[in-house]
Amino acid sequence: MDNRQTRRDLGRQKWAAQVIWSCWALCLPAALSAQEAPSFTLDLDQDGQVQPLTDGLIVLRHLFGFSGSALITGALGENSARFEAEAIQEVLESNESALDIDGDGETLPLTDGLLILRHLFGFSNEALISGAYSPAATRVTSEAIVEQIATIIDSDGDGIVDSLEDRVPVLTLVGAARLVLTVGEDYFEPGAVAEDREDGDLTAIIEIVGNAAIDVDLEGTYVVVYSVTDSAGNATEVERTVEVKPAVEEFPVLKAAVASSSPFLTSALLGAEFDIIGAFDAGINYNSCENDEGEGCPNIGWSAVEDGQRGMVLQVEHSSAGQLAGLYIKTGQGKSLDLGRFARGKILFDVRLISGDPKMIMKIDCGYPCTSGDYPLADASLGTWVTYEVELNDLVAQGLELRAVDTGLVIWAARHTDSIFQLDNVRWQANPEGPGDGFIQVDPPGTDWVKPNAASGFEAPTSYPGYELFFADEFDALTIDTTVWNFEVNGYGGGNNELQFYRAENAYLREGQLVIEAREEEFAGKQYTSARMTTENKLEFTYGRIDIRALLPTGQGLWPALWMLGANFSDVGWPASGEIDIMELLGQRDNNAFGTVHWSESGNKAQYPNGPSGITLTGDETFNNQYHVFSLVWSETELEWLIDGESFQKFTITDSASLQAFRKAFFLIFNIAVGGNLPGSPSAETEFPQYMHVDYVRIYQQQ
C-alpha cells in the first residue's frame, strides 16, 4: 500500500474514533458527575508513571498503526497494572480525540505523537514544537501544547487528571534561547519569567547561573541556566546559549551541545539551516539513509557521544565490509543556500580519530549534478582533536557553485573500513575582506522585469452551469502561497538533457501575476536558470474544469508548460502515474499551443496525439503578444482541451486498466524548460530573460 493511502486510511480511522468519542460523551446519563467519569491519562500501562519509553512509545506506535504485541513489546513499565495489548488499544481508540495535541482535528504520529514524546523527554519552547504541528493546527505555541498535554497527564499517580494537582512552574526565557555576540559586544541579561499554577508569579525568585562567566572578549560558547522552585518543592530549569563569535561572519553547520539526562537526539547538533544528518552507502546502491543514525545504511552509522570538555559531539563509524559510505549534513526539502558571500572564505571542522584509517576525504554538494568533487585531507590524529581548514576557492575550482549549496559538509574515512571518528564545530567562515571583486554578483530574478505590454486577450467566465469553484489562485498577494505551491530546486535535466537549473527565486509575484523567469546565467554547472512549481501533496484533485490565463515566452530552445501529474507519481513513477499537459509550446513556434496526454501501456510509454496538434494562431498574433486562456475539462470518461473557450482536442478514458490513472487525483505543475532533446538548445537570436506570466488558475468541479 502506498504511503499516501496509508495516511488516508489512518485519517479515516481517527475520524471514526472521534465520532465514537463524541457519541459516548453525549450519551452519558446527566447524573454522572465529572468526578465519577473515568479520566483518560497517558499512564497507559498503569504503573503510576508517565514515561517517554513506555507510555510515549505506546502512543507513537498506536498512531503509526501498530497493534497487538507490536504495540506493547518492550514498552511496559516494571509495575504495569494494564499489560494486555487489547486493553491498551481499547483505551487509546476510545480516547483518540484526546491525543489531538495541536488541535488540527486529526491525530497523527509525526505531529501529535512527536509532541507528546518530546514533552515526555523534557523538550520545551521551540525545541518542543519545531516542525511538529500541522498547517491546520490551532495550538502552535509551546505554552499551548504543554497546557493541552497537561490535560491527559496524571501528575500524582492517582489515576485521575486533576486540574488542582500540583505541577512544576512554567519557566520561559525572555528573548531567544540562543544569542550570538561578536567579540567585544556587551552582553545584557534578558532574564526569564516564571508562573506557577498555585503560587502565581515566581519571576522574582528565579536563580540565574552562568551569566557572570560570559567573557565577551573571548570567542566561545557559554551556557546560562535559569531555575525556579515553587512552594511544593517542584523545580524546573531552562538554558540559554550565548555564543561569542569573531567579527567575521561564520555560518554554523554542526556544533557541540550540552549533554542531557534524557536520550540525546543528534538533530540537536545541527545548525539552524540544516535539517538532515544522513549518509550515502554503496551497500544500498549509493542511496541514502537520513536522520536514523545509520539504521538504513549497512556500512556506516552515527550517534551523539559525550566529550568531557566539549559536550555532545557526533561520532561516525564505518563497518568492516570495505564498502564506500560517507556522512553528510544537508539542508533537506529541496532547499539550497546562496553562500556566495563566503567566496574566498574557508570551511572549518574538527575531527578526532578514535580508531582505524587516518586518511579523510570531504566535499560539498550544490544540487545534483553540481559538486566540488572529492577533496583529500591531511591525516587525522588518533585521540586528538584536529581542526581542518579548507579554502573555498579550492572547492570552487573543482566545480562548487556557492549560490546553490545544499550540503554543509560531506566526509568519510578514505579506506572506509573499521574506522571510527568524531566530528564537531563544522562552520563556514567568510573572508574578512569580503568575497572579492572576482566573485560574480548576479542581480536576482525580477530585477529587469517590466509589466508586459501585451494585448488584453481572452478572459474566462467566472462561473459555469453545473460547476462550482473548487480552487483559485489569482496571484494578487505579495508572495507566492507556499501552502499551495512547492518549488523544485535541482539541475536534473528533466530526463530530457535540459540545460536549466530550477530555483525558487525564479518564480515571483508582480502586479497580480505569477512570473516564471528563464535566465541565461552560469549556475550550479548549468547555463540557464528557471523555475518549476508544483502543488504535489498540497493541492490534488480528481476531475473538473481548469482555466489558466497566461502569456507565454518566445524563442528557440524554450518550452513552457502548464501540466499535471498523477498524485501517486512518487510511488509508481512516470508514465504509470499518468500525465496531462494542459498547455505546451515550443518557443520557436510561438503561435502554436497544444495539449498531450501520456500513460503506461503494458509497461511502455503511450501518448496522444502522436503528431502535430493544438491551435495555431493566424497573422501576426502569437501566444507571446496576447493573453490566452488554456482550459481542460476532465471527467471520468473524457479529457477535452480548449483555448479561449474553443475545443480543439478530446481523449476518451475507457475502462481499460492502462487508463485508470486518469480516474485518480492529479497535481499541477508550471514551468519553463530551457534546451534539451526537445525543444533543442537556444540560438544566438534567443533573447533572455524570458517570462511566463500567469494571470490566474481556477479549478471548477461539478456540483
Secondary structure, 3 states (H helix, E strand, C coil): CCHHHHHHHHHHHHHHHHHHHHHHHHCCCCCCCCCCCCCCCCCCCCCCCCCHHHHHHHHHHHHCCCCCHHHHCCCCCCCCCCCCHHHHHHHHHHCHHHHCCCCCCCCCHHHHHHHHHHHHCCCCHHHHHCCCCCCCCCCCCHHHHHHHHHCCCCCCCCCCCCCCCCCCCEEEECCCCEEEEECCCCCCCCCEEEEECCCEECHHHCEEECHHHCCCCCCEEEEEEEEEECCCCCEEEEEEEEEEECCCCEEEEECCECCCCCCCCHHHHECCCCCEEEEEEHHHCCEEEECCCCCCCCCEEEEEEEECCCEEEEEEEECCCCCCEEEEEECCCCCCECCHHHCCCEEEEEEEEEECCCCEEEECECCCCCECCCEECCCCCECCEEEEEEEHHHHHHCCCCHHHECEEEEEEECCCCCCEEEEEEEEEECCCCCCCCCCCCCCCCCCCCCCCCCECCCCCCCCCCCEEEEEEECCCCCCCCCCCCEECCECCCCCCCCCEEECHHHEEEECCEEEEEEEEEEECCEEEEECEEECCCCCEECCEEEEEEEECCCCCCEEEEEEEEECCHHHHCCCCCCEEEEEECCHHHCCEEEEEEEEEECCEEEEECCCCCCEECCCCCCCCCECEEEEEEECCCEEEEEECCEEEEEEECCCCHHHHHHHCCEEEEEEEEECCCCCCCCCCCCCCCEEEEEEEEEEEEEC
